[in-house]
Amino acid sequence: MRFDGVYVSRIKYHRQGERKPNLCCTLQTVFYHRFLRFFSDGLVLGLNTTQAPQTAVAALKNRASSNKDVTYGKYTILGREVKIVLFQRDTSCRSSIKLERDHSFNMTFKLSGSTGKQVLQWSEYYMVDKKSGETKKSNIEVILPHFSKFLYVRAKSYTAQSAGTI
């Protein structure tokens, strides 16, 4: 696992657009990126965005990001398997980072590749909702194009903060 950069997944898919008179079908192409930033103590930050990658890298530089779209969580590594649990922020709390623990995003990846060219390949993804008092697990089928692999990209601005690789 690398801590001096981000893991990036570029998502591209097509969806039906707004129906307009005199047009047979409108098709929209949607692009966005998923980013994961790992820290050596088990903290992981996540961000899904249509913004430029440079903006996302800057938003994930510090552990306490001011970007309200950044999700926070923990990760564990067992062999080549990486398990992540992410929580959204409670945006009503302005002075500190408070997490919405009633709803979690749970992901499992297989880590592969060499040190400089690491890849996280999706294995499992599900959401857990505990708001109603009972736990509801929603499994999501991990298929392309919505679940493309994450590629490691070094971020020079992270190097002073990182502890290297494990």
Secondary structure, 3 states (H helix, E strand, C coil): CECCEEEEEEEEEEEECCCCCCCCCCEEEEEEEEEEEECCCCEEEEEEECCCHHHHHHHCCCCCCCCCCCEEEEEEEECCEEEEEEEEECCCCCCCCCEEEEEEEEEEEEEECCCCCCEEEEEEEEEEECCCCCCEEEECCCCCCCCCCEEEEECHHHHHHCCCEC
